[in-house]
Amino acid sequence: MDHQQFILDNLKRIVDVTDKSKGAELLKLVQGAGRTFIGGAGRSLLVSRFFAMRLMHAGYNVNMVGEVVTTAIKQGDLLILVSGSGGTETLLPFVKKAKSVGAKFCVISMKKSSAMADQADLVIQIGQDDSFPLVKGMPMGSQFELSALVFLEGVISQLIFDKNLTEEGMRALHANLE
């Protein structure tokens, strides 16, 4: 078996049924926000870091939730959380705080209805309700996390084309203290 193709086929199956128009809605929220705060837990946190880094490269003011230098979220800001279940207990207080100060909130999840989705200004459902059967070889959330990553990379690609960003311009914002 070609395992790379196996994984790509599963991701394509999920991304093909994901509402692509949600990417433009997400970009509209990001563009309208004072600052964007991004987070997740576990592997979803890693996916959120990919997205945060690319938004920073595109010139947006981005903070990662939970970092010691992250500032206070305020009205006019945006919180984006990546959570497969949409109910990750450690993330729910962040939603409550964001909503209490008047910030917008977006959840990226495999569920269209959840504790987070019920409070969100934008719900981005990756796949559909039946898109995540157990698949041997893609354990413990891999299907969601990798599909979310592909979706968010598509959002960044759209942003690059919409704003006519260049590799050189984005690279100029890349960390130089690594």
Residue pairs with C-beta under 8 A, 6 or more apart in sequence:
3 137
6 137
7 137
7 138
7 142
7 146
10 135
10 138
10 143
11 143
11 146
11 147
11 150
13 131
14 126
14 127
14 131
14 132
14 143
14 147
15 126
15 127
15 147
15 150
15 151
15 154
17 127
17 128
17 131
18 125
18 126
18 127
18 147
18 151
19 124
19 125
20 154
22 122
22 124
22 125
23 124
23 151
23 154
23 155
23 158
24 158
25 122
25 124
26 80
26 106
26 122
26 124
26 155
27 155
27 158
27 159
27 162
29 78
29 104
29 106
29 121
29 122
30 36
30 55
30 60
30 78
32 78
32 104
33 76
33 77
33 78
33 104
34 61
34 74
34 76
34 77
35 61
35 62
35 63
35 71
35 73
35 74
35 77
35 78
36 52
36 55
36 60
36 61
36 62
36 63
36 77
36 78
36 79
36 80
37 62
37 63
37 64
37 65
37 70
37 73
37 77
37 78
37 79
37 80
37 98
37 103
38 48
38 49
38 51
38 52
38 55
38 62
38 63
38 64
38 65
38 79
38 80
38 81
38 82
39 45
39 48
39 64
39 65
39 66
39 79
39 80
39 81
39 82
39 91
39 94
40 46
40 47
40 48
40 81
40 82
40 83
40 88
40 91
41 83
41 88
41 90
41 91
42 141
43 141
43 142
43 145
44 82
44 83
44 84
44 88
44 141
44 144
44 145
44 148
45 82
46 145
47 82
47 145
47 148
47 149
47 152
48 64
48 80
48 81
48 82
49 64
50 149
50 152
50 153
51 80
51 82
51 152
51 155
51 156
52 62
52 63
52 64
54 152
54 153
54 156
55 62
55 156
56 62
56 173
57 170
57 171
57 173
57 174
58 156
58 159
58 160
58 163
58 165
58 170
59 173
63 70
63 71
64 70
65 79
65 81
65 94
73 79
73 97
73 98
73 101
73 103
74 101
74 102
74 103
75 101
75 102
75 103
76 102
76 103
77 98
77 101
77 103
77 104
78 103
78 104
78 105
78 106
79 94
79 95
79 98
79 103
79 104
79 105
79 106
80 105
80 106
80 107
80 108
81 88
81 91
81 94
81 95
81 105
81 106
81 107
81 108
81 116
82 107
82 108
82 109
82 148
83 91
83 107
83 108
83 109
83 114
83 116
84 109
84 110
84 111
84 141
84 144
84 145
84 148
85 109
85 110
85 111
85 114
86 107
86 109
86 110
86 111
86 113
86 114
86 115
86 116
86 117
87 114
87 115
87 116
88 116
91 116
92 115
92 116
95 105
95 107
95 115
95 116
95 119
95 120
98 104
98 105
99 105
99 119
104 121
104 122
105 116
105 119
105 120
105 121
105 122
106 120
106 121
106 122
106 123
106 124
107 114
107 116
107 117
107 120
107 122
107 123
107 124
108 124
108 126
108 148
108 151
108 152
109 116
109 117
109 123
109 124
109 125
109 126
110 125
110 126
110 127
110 131
110 132
110 144
111 117
111 125
111 129
112 123
112 125
112 129
117 123
124 151
126 144
126 147
126 148
126 151
127 143
127 144
127 147
131 143
132 143
132 144
135 143
138 146
159 165
160 170
